[in-house]
Amino acid sequence: MSIPHGAMDMAQHARAGLRRAGEVPAGVLPSIIEKSWQRCLAYGLDGDSGSEYDVLGFDLLTDHREKNHQLLHHALPVIESLFEQIVDTQNMVVLTNNSGCILHTCGDAEFLAQAQRVALMPGVEWSESSKGTNAIGTALAEGAPVVVHAEQHYVTANRFLTCSASPIVDPHGHLTGALDVTGDHRGFNRHTMALVRMSVQMIENNMFSSAFRDMLILRFHARPEFIGTLCQGMVAFTEDGTLLSANRNACFQLGEDIEHLRGRGFPALFGMPITRLYDHLMVRPHDPIMLSLSNGVRVLARADCDMRPRRSARMAMDSPTAASPLLRPAAPERSDARPCGLTRLQTGDPQIDAVVEKVRKVVGRDIPILIQGETGTGKELLAKAVHCAGPRADKPFVAVNCAAIPEGLIESELFGYEEGAFTGARRKGNTGRIQQAEGGTLFLDEIGDMPLSLQARLLRVLQERVVTPLGSLKSCPVNIVVICATHRRIRELVGEGRFREDLYFRLNGLTVTLPPLRVRGDLDTLIVQILSEIGGDRSLHLDDEVAELFHRHPWPGNIRQLVNLLRTAVVMADGEEIIGREHLPDDFIEDIGEGCLAAVPAAPAADLPADRRGGVTEPGGSRLQDLALQAIRDAVTHHDGNISAAARELGISRSTLYRKLQGH
């Protein structure tokens, strides 16, 4: 798409008028360009002068980049993505600091060579006072996005360019740089500015999240589908609800600039006490909450799960709906006289009490802990509580699910990599999770699923306390505590040669096992506490029939399943205080055997391995259920207690398998 001839003609007419009268003709150029030309005239710039310029030496440019390392860190990945969208269009992407000094460029090789003729390269300042009207300098001067077409450039040497630039503000609302796409004016595309502005929003949002990662960050929008997109508003608060900062979209939705918003309280902005938000986050951290802005607009908001506020014990006790010991986020444990994360896990079950007492003895003593237990029993919750109870509570807690990361990526995810370490690697490389946990705790969930090839590298890190990123010859010292968790039997994996014995003994400083919910003795307590959190001021409870169903259910999903089920039931109750059978999901009723009872097929003798056929005869009449039960028991034994594998072999669900075992 070419530049409109009208714009070109008007710019040429304005230039002729400037040469003739020595002043910028009024009303010929777009307003933002006209004001820029007037500033250039005041600077005493000669629009017909050559392209004289100074280039910073390597040391000075390095110094500029060091001063802007946060900008570069968050901008470079976005710049790479932006360039992929405009590659082979004779364009380049330019990043500058707040004075217009170019920090980084990337672009098509042929056009980069042309750009060097006018010093569009790192180390050169492109402010208006230096280079006249140009998108970079004018965007910085105006604090607004701007497109400068060909003849609209004040310096004639630059008129073969068309530039689209947008200023970048830091998390505190201060101008920190500009992002620009510059190309040959003959290849101008009207969509370029949209790409630039989207990229700037991405950079600003990433910088905002990073700067306030230890604070409460709320993301909101009047349209729920925009939460999590570039259009969302983002606000950061202190624990007591004082606004620290807001991104541009938040300022727009709240109707005030950052200077007027900073220091305002949460209730004045969103129409409720901050404690109500905390109560919501403790129970439903992943669900949105409805808030009201001061202008009457209702918005939906979410808070990042890892950024939930760490309330003090006093604030928690003062709240009318204080979170339960199970679900409340762990606060640092400093002495036995204060409630701590580990204490909050103790809800009346003697098995849990025994686990807590064991781990309490090793907290802060650099002894690795291995947590065993079924999915949903709270292994990560225990790991976080241990972290918060020790001297590293103010340092990072980094969790890695070894089963959730593809095998081909887990090595780079854990150990990090240097620039160019492999095809597709980010420029400047990437810091691995081990280094991210420096000074704190590394939680390796599902450690039993870690590939055997990586176990040797992890063992070396734990023994030597150094990590070497992929593609690097330099080792970095690390100071971390490691907590591992698994639902597998690690001893058996060692015997099968699927887990290194030396790594097992390195990780197995203390092994504890979290009991499944079906064998815990605190189900009633947990139900009361969770309902209290979900219901707020409502006095919610189960009717007798539902309470009896809950006690009969095997809870294959454990505490996670219990929380989700109660949350659904409360919604279905729709204001009622008694939760009845009609408020429970159909699949829950079916699983417990009260609705549609699925028949468990008996495995024919011919289909069973020889060592499992025993005295099986042709099924018939009253022996059908006995044979079905025997088939289940055989399958569970054959798979070493792995319920999921046994259920898959029999072609039934895990819940049906549990039900059949519980019923006999």
C-alpha positions in Angstrom: 0.0 0.0 0.0 1.6 3.3 -1.0 1.5 6.6 0.7 -1.5 8.8 -0.3 -0.4 11.3 -2.9 -2.3 14.0 -1.2 -0.1 13.7 1.9 3.0 13.8 -0.2 1.8 16.8 -2.1 0.9 18.7 1.0 4.2 18.0 2.6 6.1 19.3 -0.5 3.9 22.4 -0.4 4.7 23.0 3.2 8.4 22.6 2.6 8.3 25.1 -0.3 6.4 27.5 2.0 9.1 27.0 4.8 11.9 27.8 2.4 10.1 30.8 1.0 8.8 32.5 4.1 11.1 31.0 6.8 8.2 29.7 8.8 5.9 26.7 8.8 2.7 27.4 6.9 -0.3 26.8 9.1 -3.0 24.2 8.3 -1.0 22.5 5.6 0.5 19.6 7.5 -1.3 17.3 10.0 -1.3 19.1 13.4 1.2 16.8 15.1 3.7 17.2 12.1 3.2 20.9 12.0 4.0 21.3 15.7 7.1 19.1 15.2 8.3 21.3 12.3 7.9 24.4 14.4 10.0 22.8 17.1 12.7 21.9 14.6 12.7 25.4 13.3 13.2 26.7 16.9 16.1 24.2 17.3 17.7 26.0 14.4 17.9 22.8 12.3 18.5 23.1 8.6 16.1 20.8 6.8 18.4 20.6 3.7 21.5 19.8 5.6 23.3 16.5 5.1 23.0 13.5 7.5 25.7 14.4 9.9 25.7 12.3 13.1 27.7 11.0 16.0 27.8 7.3 16.9 28.4 6.2 20.5 31.4 4.1 21.1 31.0 0.5 22.1 31.6 1.3 25.8 29.0 4.1 25.9 26.4 2.1 24.0 27.0 -0.8 26.4 26.4 1.6 29.3 23.1 2.8 27.7 22.0 -0.8 27.3 22.9 -1.6 30.9 20.9 1.3 32.1 17.9 0.1 30.1 18.3 -3.6 30.8 14.7 -4.1 32.0 13.4 -2.4 28.8 15.7 -4.6 26.6 14.8 -7.8 28.6 11.1 -7.4 28.0 11.3 -5.8 24.5 13.6 -8.1 22.6 11.3 -11.1 22.5 8.5 -8.9 21.4 10.7 -7.3 18.7 11.6 -10.7 17.3 7.9 -11.6 17.1 7.1 -8.2 15.5 9.8 -8.6 12.9 8.5 -12.1 12.0 5.3 -10.4 10.9 7.0 -7.8 8.6 9.9 -9.9 7.3 10.8 -9.4 3.6 8.9 -6.1 3.4 12.0 -3.8 3.4 11.4 -2.7 7.0 13.3 -2.7 10.2 12.4 -2.6 13.9 14.0 0.0 16.1 14.1 0.3 19.9 15.4 3.5 21.6 15.7 4.8 25.1 13.8 7.8 26.3 16.2 10.3 24.7 15.9 8.6 21.3 19.3 6.8 21.4 18.9 3.6 19.4 19.6 0.5 21.6 18.7 -2.3 19.2 17.6 -2.9 15.6 16.7 -5.8 13.4 15.4 -5.9 9.9 15.8 -7.1 6.3 19.5 -7.0 5.4 19.1 -5.0 2.2 17.1 -2.2 4.0 19.5 -2.2 7.0 22.2 -1.2 4.6 20.1 1.7 3.2 19.3 2.8 6.8 22.9 3.1 7.7 23.2 5.9 5.1 21.2 8.1 7.4 22.6 6.6 10.6 19.5 4.6 11.6 21.6 2.2 13.7 22.5 1.5 17.3 24.4 4.2 19.1 22.8 7.1 17.2 20.3 9.6 18.7 17.1 10.1 16.8 15.5 12.8 18.9 13.8 15.8 17.1 16.6 18.1 18.2 19.1 15.8 16.5 17.3 14.4 13.5 14.3 16.7 13.0 10.8 15.4 12.6 10.8 11.6 12.6 8.5 9.0 14.2 10.9 8.2 17.0 11.7 11.7 18.1 8.2 13.0 17.6 6.6 10.2 19.4 8.9 10.9 22.4 8.3 14.6 22.2 4.5 14.2 22.0 4.2 11.1 24.2 1.9 9.6 21.6 2.0 7.3 18.6 2.9 9.0 15.3 3.4 8.1 11.7 5.8 10.2 9.7 5.5 9.8 5.9 8.4 10.5 3.4 8.2 14.2 2.8 6.9 14.9 6.3 10.4 14.3 7.6 12.0 17.7 8.4 15.4 16.6 7.1 15.2 15.9 3.4 17.8 13.2 3.6 15.3 11.1 5.5 12.3 11.5 3.1 12.8 8.1 1.5 11.6 6.6 4.8 8.2 6.1 6.4 8.3 5.5 10.1 5.6 4.4 12.7 6.6 4.8 16.3 5.0 4.6 19.7 6.4 5.7 23.1 6.9 3.1 25.8 6.2 3.9 29.5 7.7 2.1 32.4 5.5 0.4 35.2 5.4 3.8 37.0 4.1 5.7 34.0 7.4 7.3 33.1 8.6 7.6 29.5 11.3 4.9 29.1 11.7 4.5 25.3 10.1 4.1 21.9 9.4 1.3 19.5 9.5 2.0 15.8 9.1 0.3 12.4 10.8 2.1 9.6 10.8 1.2 5.9 11.0 2.4 2.4 8.1 4.8 1.9 7.0 2.9 -1.2 6.1 -0.1 0.8 4.1 1.7 3.5 1.2 -0.3 5.0 -1.5 1.3 7.2 -1.5 -1.7 9.5 2.1 -1.2 10.6 1.1 1.3 13.3 -1.4 -1.2 14.7 1.3 -3.8 15.0 3.7 -1.3 16.7 1.0 -0.2 19.3 0.1 -3.8 20.1 3.8 -4.6 20.6 4.2 -1.7 22.9 1.2 -2.8 25.0 2.8 -6.2 25.3 6.1 -4.8 26.4 4.5 -2.5 28.9 2.3 -5.2 30.4 5.2 -7.6 30.7 7.3 -4.9 32.4 4.3 -4.1 34.7 3.9 -7.8 35.7 7.6 -8.2 36.4 7.9 -5.0 38.4 5.0 -5.8 40.8 5.3 -9.6 40.9 5.4 -9.5 44.7 2.4 -7.3 44.9 -1.3 -7.9 44.3 -1.9 -7.3 40.6 -5.5 -7.1 39.4 -6.4 -7.5 35.8 -9.8 -6.2 34.8 -12.1 -5.1 31.9 -15.8 -4.4 31.4 -15.9 -7.2 28.8 -14.7 -10.5 30.3 -13.3 -11.8 27.1 -10.7 -9.0 27.2 -9.2 -10.1 30.5 -5.8 -11.7 29.7 -5.5 -9.8 26.5 -3.5 -6.6 25.6 -6.7 -4.6 26.3 -7.0 -5.5 30.0 -6.4 -2.9 32.7 -3.7 -3.8 35.2 -3.4 -2.2 38.7 -0.9 -3.0 41.5 -1.7 -2.6 45.2 0.1 -2.9 48.5 -1.3 -5.4 51.0 -3.4 -2.8 52.6 -5.0 -1.8 49.3 -3.1 1.3 48.3 -2.6 1.7 44.6 1.0 1.6 43.5 0.6 1.9 39.8 -1.7 1.3 36.8 -1.1 0.6 33.2 -2.5 2.8 30.4 -5.7 0.7 29.8 -6.4 0.8 33.6 -6.1 4.6 33.6 -8.4 4.8 30.6 -11.1 2.6 32.3 -10.8 4.4 35.6 -10.9 7.8 33.9 -7.8 9.3 35.5 -4.1 9.5 34.8 -1.6 7.7 36.9 -0.6 10.7 39.0 -4.1 11.1 40.3 -4.6 7.4 40.8 -1.4 6.7 42.7 -2.0 6.4 46.4 -5.8 5.9 46.1 -7.4 3.1 48.2 -9.0 0.0 46.8 -12.5 0.7 48.1 -12.6 4.1 46.4 -11.6 2.6 43.1 -13.6 -0.7 43.1 -16.4 -0.3 45.6 -15.6 -2.9 48.2 -13.1 -3.5 51.0 -9.8 -5.1 50.1 -10.6 -7.9 52.6 -13.5 -9.1 50.5 -11.2 -9.5 47.5 -8.7 -11.4 49.7 -11.5 -13.8 50.8 -12.5 -14.4 47.2 -8.9 -15.2 46.3 -8.4 -17.6 49.1 -11.4 -19.7 47.9 -11.5 -19.1 44.1 -8.1 -17.8 43.0 -8.8 -18.6 39.3 -12.3 -17.2 39.1 -13.2 -13.6 38.2 -14.8 -11.3 40.7 -17.3 -8.5 39.9 -16.2 -5.0 40.8 -17.8 -1.6 40.4 -15.8 1.4 39.2 -16.5 4.9 40.7 -18.2 5.9 37.4 -20.7 3.0 37.9 -19.3 0.7 35.3 -19.1 -2.9 36.4 -16.0 -4.9 35.5 -14.8 -8.4 36.0 -11.3 -8.8 37.5 -8.8 -11.6 38.1 -5.7 -11.8 40.2 -2.6 -13.8 39.3 -2.5 -17.0 41.5 1.2 -16.6 42.3 0.6 -13.0 43.3 -2.1 -13.5 45.9 -1.5 -11.2 48.9 0.2 -12.6 52.0 -2.0 -11.3 54.7 -0.7 -11.1 58.2 -2.2 -13.3 60.9 -4.0 -10.3 62.4 -5.6 -9.3 59.1 -6.7 -12.9 58.6 -8.3 -13.1 62.0 -10.0 -9.8 61.6 -11.7 -10.9 58.4 -15.3 -12.2 59.0 -14.6 -14.9 56.4 -11.0 -15.7 57.1 -9.6 -18.4 55.0 -9.4 -22.0 56.3 -6.1 -23.5 57.5 -6.1 -25.7 54.4 -6.5 -23.0 51.7 -5.1 -19.9 53.4 -1.7 -18.9 51.7 1.3 -19.7 53.9 2.9 -16.8 55.7 6.5 -16.9 56.9 7.0 -19.0 60.0 9.3 -17.2 62.4 8.6 -18.7 65.8 6.3 -21.2 67.5 4.4 -18.4 69.1 3.0 -17.3 65.8 0.6 -19.1 63.4 2.5 -20.5 60.5 2.0 -22.2 57.1 2.6 -25.7 58.5 0.2 -25.1 61.5 -2.5 -24.1 59.0 -2.4 -27.5 57.4 -3.4 -29.2 60.6 -7.1 -29.6 60.4 -7.7 -32.5 62.8 -6.4 -35.5 61.0 -3.7 -37.4 62.9 -2.0 -38.5 59.7 -1.6 -34.9 58.6 -0.4 -33.9 62.1 2.3 -36.6 61.9 3.5 -35.3 58.5 3.6 -31.7 59.7 5.6 -32.6 62.8 8.1 -34.5 60.8 8.8 -31.7 58.3 8.8 -29.1 61.0 11.9 -30.7 62.4 13.9 -30.3 59.2 12.7 -26.9 58.1 15.7 -24.6 57.6 18.3 -27.4 57.9 19.0 -27.8 54.2 17.6 -31.3 54.2 15.8 -32.4 50.9 12.2 -33.5 51.3 10.3 -36.0 49.1 6.5 -35.7 49.3 4.5 -38.7 48.1 0.8 -38.8 47.6 -2.0 -39.1 45.1 -3.0 -36.3 42.8 -4.9 -33.5 44.6 -3.7 -34.4 48.1 -1.9 -31.1 48.5 1.7 -31.9 47.8 2.5 -28.4 46.4 0.6 -26.8 49.3 2.8 -28.6 51.8 5.9 -27.6 49.8 4.9 -24.0 49.9 4.2 -24.2 53.6 7.7 -25.6 54.2 9.2 -22.8 52.2 7.3 -20.1 54.0 8.1 -21.6 57.4 11.8 -21.4 56.9 14.6 -18.7 56.6 14.1 -18.6 52.8 10.5 -17.4 53.0 11.3 -14.0 51.4 13.2 -15.7 48.5 11.6 -17.3 45.4 9.5 -20.4 45.4 9.8 -21.9 41.9 7.6 -24.9 41.0 8.3 -27.2 38.0 6.0 -30.0 37.0 8.3 -32.5 35.4 5.3 -34.4 33.9 3.8 -31.3 32.3 6.8 -30.1 30.3 7.6 -32.0 27.0 10.7 -34.1 27.3 12.4 -32.1 24.6 12.0 -28.9 26.5 12.5 -29.8 30.1 16.3 -29.6 29.9 16.3 -26.0 28.7 13.4 -25.2 31.1 15.4 -26.4 34.1 18.9 -25.4 33.2 18.4 -22.5 30.9 20.3 -21.8 27.7 22.7 -19.4 26.0 22.0 -17.5 22.8 22.2 -19.8 19.8 22.2 -23.0 21.9 19.6 -24.6 19.6 17.3 -23.8 16.7 14.5 -21.5 17.9 16.4 -20.4 21.0 15.7 -16.8 22.1 18.2 -14.2 21.5 20.2 -13.5 24.7 19.2 -17.0 25.9 16.9 -17.8 28.8 17.4 -18.2 32.5 16.4 -21.7 33.7 14.1 -22.5 36.6 17.0 -23.6 38.8 18.7 -20.2 38.6 15.3 -18.5 39.1 15.1 -20.2 42.4 18.4 -18.7 43.6 18.4 -18.3 47.4 15.0 -19.9 47.7 13.2 -23.2 47.1 13.0 -25.3 43.9 9.9 -27.6 43.9 10.1 -30.5 41.5 6.6 -31.9 41.2 6.2 -35.4 39.6 10.0 -36.0 39.9 9.4 -39.6 38.9 8.6 -38.5 35.4 11.9 -36.7 34.9 13.7 -38.3 31.9 16.6 -40.5 32.9 19.0 -38.5 30.8 18.4 -35.4 32.9 18.7 -37.0 36.2 22.5 -37.1 36.0 22.6 -33.4 35.3 20.3 -32.6 38.2 22.4 -34.8 40.5 25.5 -32.9 39.5 23.7 -29.6 40.3 22.7 -30.8 43.7 26.2 -32.1 44.5 28.3 -29.3 43.1 25.9 -26.4 43.7 26.5 -25.0 40.2 24.4 -25.0 37.0 25.6 -24.8 33.4 23.1 -23.5 30.9 22.8 -25.3 27.5 25.4 -24.0 25.1 27.5 -22.3 27.8 31.0 -23.1 29.0 30.4 -21.0 32.2 28.9 -22.5 35.3 26.9 -20.4 37.7 26.8 -21.1 41.5 23.3 -21.7 42.9 22.0 -21.7 46.5 18.7 -23.6 46.6 16.7 -26.0 48.7 15.0 -28.8 46.8 11.6 -30.3 47.6 10.3 -33.0 45.4 6.9 -34.7 45.0 5.6 -37.7 43.2 2.6 -40.0 43.0 4.9 -42.8 41.9 6.8 -45.3 44.0 10.3 -44.1 43.5 11.9 -47.2 45.1 10.2 -49.4 42.4 11.4 -47.1 39.6 14.9 -47.4 41.0 14.6 -51.2 40.9 13.4 -51.1 37.3 16.3 -48.9 36.3 14.1 -45.9 35.5 15.3 -43.7 38.3 18.9 -43.2 39.4 19.6 -44.7 42.8 22.2 -42.0 43.6 19.7 -39.3 42.8 17.0 -41.0 44.8 19.2 -41.1 47.9 20.3 -37.4 47.3 16.6 -36.3 47.2 15.4 -38.6 50.0 16.5 -36.7 53.0 13.0 -37.0 54.5 10.1 -38.8 52.8 6.6 -38.1 53.9 3.3 -39.4 52.4 0.1 -37.3 52.3 -2.9 -39.5 52.8 -5.8 -39.5 50.3 -8.9 -37.7 51.4 -10.9 -41.0 51.6 -8.9 -42.2 54.6 -8.6 -38.9 56.4 -10.7 -38.2 59.5 -11.2 -34.5 59.0 -13.7 -34.5 56.1 -16.5 -32.8 58.1 -14.1 -30.1 59.3 -12.9 -29.5 55.8 -16.4 -29.2 54.4 -17.4 -26.7 57.1 -14.4 -24.6 56.5 -14.6 -24.6 52.7 -18.3 -23.8 52.7 -17.6 -20.9 55.1 -15.0 -19.5 52.7 -17.2 -19.9 49.6 -20.4 -18.7 51.2 -19.1 -15.5 52.9 -21.9 -14.3 55.2 -24.2 -17.2 54.2 -24.5 -20.1 56.7 -24.1 -23.0 54.3 -24.3 -26.6 55.2 -25.1 -30.0 53.7 -28.3 -31.8 54.3 -28.1 -35.3 55.9 -28.4 -37.2 52.7 -25.6 -35.2 50.9 -23.4 -35.5 54.0 -23.9 -39.3 53.9 -23.1 -39.4 50.2 -19.9 -37.4 50.8 -18.8 -39.9 53.4 -19.4 -42.8 50.9 -17.6 -41.2 48.0 -14.0 -42.4 47.3 -12.8 -38.9 46.3 -10.3 -40.0 43.6 -9.5 -36.3 43.0 -9.0 -35.7 46.8 -9.1 -32.2 48.2 -9.0 -30.5 44.8 -12.1 -32.5 43.8 -13.9 -31.6 47.1 -13.3 -27.9 46.7 -14.5 -27.9 43.1 -17.5 -29.9 43.9 -18.6 -27.7 46.8 -18.0 -24.6 44.7 -20.3 -26.0 42.0 -22.9 -27.0 44.5 -23.0 -23.5 46.1 -23.6 -22.0 42.7 -26.3 -24.4 41.9 -28.0 -23.7 45.3 -28.4 -20.1 44.1 -28.9 -18.4 47.4 -30.2 -21.3 49.4 -28.3 -22.2 52.5 -28.9 -26.0 52.5 -27.1 -28.0 49.8 -29.2 -30.9 48.8 -28.8 -33.8 46.4 -30.4 -31.7 43.6 -27.4 -29.3 43.7 -24.8 -32.0 43.1 -23.5 -32.8 39.5 -25.0 -35.9 37.9 -21.6 -37.5 37.4 -21.0 -37.3 41.2 -24.2 -39.2 41.9 -23.4 -41.7 39.2 -19.9 -42.3 40.5 -21.1 -42.9 44.0 -23.6 -45.5 42.8 -26.8 -43.7 43.5 -27.8 -43.1 39.9 -26.8 -45.2 36.9 -24.7 -48.1 38.2 -22.2 -49.0 35.5 -21.6 -52.7 35.3 -18.0 -53.8 35.5 -17.2 -56.3 32.8 -15.6 -59.5 34.0 -12.5 -60.3 32.1 -12.9 -63.6 30.2 -10.5 -66.3 31.3 -9.0 -66.5 27.8 -8.1 -62.8 28.0 -6.3 -63.1 31.3 -2.6 -63.9 31.6 -1.9 -67.5 32.5 -0.7 -66.5 36.0 -4.0 -64.7 36.7 -6.5 -67.3 35.4 -6.5 -69.4 38.6 -9.8 -71.2 38.9 -11.9 -68.9 36.8 -14.9 -70.7 35.3 -17.6 -69.6 32.9 -19.5 -66.7 34.6 -23.1 -67.2 35.4 -25.8 -66.1 37.7 -24.8 -65.0 41.2 -21.1 -65.4 40.5 -21.0 -62.4 38.0 -20.3 -59.7 40.6 -17.7 -61.9 42.3 -15.9 -62.4 39.0 -16.0 -58.7 38.3 -14.5 -57.9 41.6 -11.8 -60.5 41.2 -11.0 -59.0 37.7 -10.6 -55.6 39.3 -8.4 -56.9 42.1 -6.2 -58.8 39.7 -5.8 -55.8 37.4 -4.9 -53.5 40.3 -2.3 -56.1 41.5 -1.0 -56.6 38.0 -0.4 -52.8 37.7 1.2 -52.5 41.2 -1.6 -50.5 42.6 -1.8 -48.1 39.7 -5.6 -47.4 39.7 -5.5 -45.5 36.4 -3.7 -48.3 34.5 -6.1 -50.9 36.0 -9.1 -48.9 34.9 -7.8 -48.5 31.4 -7.2 -52.3 31.1 -10.8 -53.0 32.3 -12.4 -50.3 30.2 -14.0 -48.5 33.1 -13.6 -45.2 34.9 -11.4 -44.8 38.0 -14.4 -43.7 40.0 -16.3 -46.9 39.1 -13.3 -49.0 40.0 -13.0 -47.3 43.3 -16.7 -47.7 44.0 -16.6 -51.5 43.3 -13.6 -51.9 45.6 -15.2 -49.8 48.4 -18.4 -51.7 48.1 -16.8 -55.1 48.8 
